[in-house]
């Protein structure tokens, strides 16, 4: 089950098939897909609100050592060879089994500079954007925070860009998954919409966590057995 949230609240709730046909989401996906990715400057800004662990206990940055094929093979062999007296390895097939519960959110009133600083401190490439009531309204991607060449020509243009609200560049409306959504359906949604991950919410819209493409790939190599077809 998927839900879609925007600045005006929930706009959709249903299965993957309905999400694929939702024109507002498809329009956002098409616009964002054609935007160029620029270099990532190192920026810090004070006053960013962080939901989750302190910066020194945040998730590690993406881009670590790439898992080897032998790691995946060894993990599956270990799972298959478990005998009596060994703790059972439960088959992983739902979002709640893989999602990260160490949740970082960006307040809607934040500037681009503050949003970039939050993502950098947390070591993540994206984070949900929430309104003053803590409700999901969008998704902020690190790549979308980087200005075009015209903003780098002089310092004032650069400062003006960073002073914009995150609402100017965030993905909205944005889909969110329920904890009991099959991982396979989320993976398909990420491919269809060209998103790096989805927020996870309960039936009332409360934020529970985040499931990224990296979480799914990591499970393929380190968290066997992973069943995508249940």
C-alpha positions in Angstrom: 0.0 0.0 0.0 1.2 3.5 -0.9 0.1 7.0 0.1 1.0 10.3 -1.6 1.4 13.5 0.3 1.8 17.1 -0.8 1.6 20.6 0.6 -2.2 20.2 0.9 -2.1 16.8 2.7 -2.9 13.3 1.4 -3.8 13.1 -2.2 -3.8 9.3 -2.8 -3.9 6.0 -1.1 -3.8 2.7 -2.9 -1.8 0.0 -4.7 1.2 0.3 -7.0 -1.0 0.2 -10.1 -2.8 3.4 -9.0 0.4 5.1 -8.0 1.8 4.6 -11.5 -1.2 6.4 -13.0 -1.2 9.3 -10.6 -0.5 12.3 -12.9 0.8 14.7 -10.2 3.5 12.2 -9.1 4.4 11.4 -12.7 4.7 15.1 -13.6 7.1 15.7 -10.7 9.1 12.6 -11.7 9.5 13.8 -15.3 10.6 17.3 -14.3 13.1 16.1 -11.8 14.6 13.5 -14.1 15.7 16.0 -16.6 17.5 18.3 -14.2 21.3 18.2 -14.3 23.3 17.1 -11.4 26.1 19.5 -10.3 29.1 19.1 -8.1 28.5 18.9 -4.3 30.0 21.9 -2.4 30.8 21.5 1.3 28.4 23.6 3.3 27.3 23.9 6.8 24.5 26.0 8.3 23.3 26.5 11.8 19.8 26.1 13.2 18.8 22.9 11.4 16.3 20.7 13.2 17.2 17.1 13.3 14.8 14.2 14.1 16.8 11.2 15.2 20.3 10.6 16.6 22.9 13.4 17.2 25.3 14.1 14.3 28.0 12.0 15.9 25.8 9.0 15.9 24.2 9.5 12.5 24.1 6.9 9.8 27.4 6.5 7.9 27.7 8.2 4.6 26.7 6.4 1.4 29.4 5.3 -1.0 31.4 2.8 1.2 33.0 -0.4 0.0 30.8 -2.0 -2.6 29.6 -5.5 -1.6 31.2 -8.3 -3.5 29.2 -11.1 -5.3 31.0 -13.6 -3.0 29.4 -11.8 0.0 25.9 -12.4 -1.3 26.7 -16.1 -2.1 28.2 -16.7 1.4 25.2 -15.1 3.1 22.7 -17.3 1.2 24.7 -20.4 1.8 24.9 -19.6 5.5 21.1 -19.1 5.6 20.4 -22.4 3.8 22.9 -24.4 5.9 21.4 -23.4 9.3 20.5 -26.5 11.2 18.7 -27.3 14.5 19.8 -25.2 17.5 20.5 -22.2 15.4 18.4 -19.0 15.5 16.0 -18.9 12.7 16.6 -16.4 9.9 13.2 -14.9 9.0 12.5 -14.3 5.3 12.6 -10.6 4.5 9.8 -9.5 2.3 8.2 -6.4 3.8 9.3 -2.7 4.1 9.2 -2.8 7.9 12.0 -5.4 7.9 14.4 -3.3 6.0 13.5 0.3 6.6 15.8 2.6 8.6 14.1 3.8 11.8 16.8 6.5 12.4 14.8 9.1 10.8 16.1 12.5 9.7 13.5 15.1 8.5 13.8 18.6 7.1 11.4 21.3 8.3 9.5 22.9 5.5 10.6 26.4 6.6 14.3 25.5 6.2 16.4 27.2 3.6 18.4 25.2 1.0 21.6 25.9 3.0 20.0 24.4 6.1 18.7 21.4 4.2 22.1 20.7 2.6 23.8 21.1 6.0 21.3 18.6 7.6 21.9 16.0 4.8 25.6 16.4 5.1 25.7 16.0 8.9 23.4 13.0 8.7 25.4 11.4 5.9 22.3 10.7 3.8 21.4 11.7 0.2 17.7 12.5 0.9 15.3 13.2 3.7 11.5 13.7 4.1 10.3 17.3 4.4 7.7 17.9 7.1 5.4 20.8 7.9 5.0 22.5 11.3 2.7 19.6 12.5 5.3 16.9 11.5 3.3 15.7 8.5 5.0 14.6 5.3 4.9 17.2 2.5 7.8 16.4 0.3 11.2 14.8 -0.2 14.5 16.7 -0.4 17.4 15.2 -2.5 21.0 16.3 -2.1 21.4 16.7 -5.9 18.4 19.1 -6.1 20.1 21.4 -3.7 23.0 22.2 -6.0 22.6 25.3 -8.2 23.1 25.6 -12.0 26.1 27.3 -13.5 24.3 30.6 -13.7 24.3 30.7 -9.9 28.0 30.1 -9.6 29.1 33.2 -11.6 29.0 35.5 -8.6 28.8 35.2 -4.9 25.5 37.0 -4.5 23.7 34.7 -6.9 25.1 31.7 -4.9 23.9 33.2 -1.6 20.5 34.0 -3.1 20.1 30.4 -4.3 21.0 29.0 -0.9 18.6 31.3 0.9 15.5 29.9 -0.9 13.1 27.7 1.0 13.4 23.9 0.4 9.8 24.0 -1.0 11.4 25.5 -4.2 13.3 22.3 -5.0 11.7 19.4 -3.0 9.8 16.6 -4.7 6.1 17.2 -3.9 3.7 15.4 -4.0 5.8 12.4 -2.8 4.8 8.8 -2.4 5.2 7.0 1.0 5.1 3.3 1.7 3.3 1.5 4.5 5.3 -0.9 6.7 3.5 -3.9 5.4 4.2 -3.0 1.7 6.1 -5.8 -0.2 9.7 -4.8 -0.9 9.3 -5.8 -4.5 6.5 -3.2 -5.0 8.6 -0.4 -3.4 11.6 -1.4 -5.6 9.3 -1.1 -8.7 8.0 2.3 -7.5 11.6 3.6 -7.1 12.4 2.5 -10.6 9.2 3.9 -12.1 9.5 7.3 -10.4 13.3 7.5 -10.4 13.5 8.1 -6.6 16.3 7.0 -4.3 14.0 6.0 -1.5 10.6 6.4 0.1 9.4 7.6 3.5 7.5 5.0 5.5 4.3 6.1 7.3 1.5 4.4 9.3 -2.2 4.5 8.3 -2.6 7.8 10.0 0.3 9.5 8.2 2.8 9.4 11.1 6.4 9.1 10.0 8.0 5.7 10.9 11.2 5.5 8.9 12.8 5.5 5.4 13.6 2.8 2.9 16.3 3.6 0.4 17.6 1.8 -2.6 20.8 1.2 -0.6 18.8 -0.5 2.1 17.4 -2.9 -0.5 20.8 -3.6 -2.2 22.4 -4.1 1.2 19.8 -6.7 2.1 20.6 -8.6 -1.2 24.2 -9.1 -0.1 24.1 -9.1 3.7 20.6 -10.0 5.0 19.7 -13.3 3.3 17.2 -14.7 2.8 15.5 -11.9 0.9 12.2 -13.0 -0.8 10.9 -10.5 -3.3 8.1 -12.6 -4.6 5.9 -13.3 -1.6 
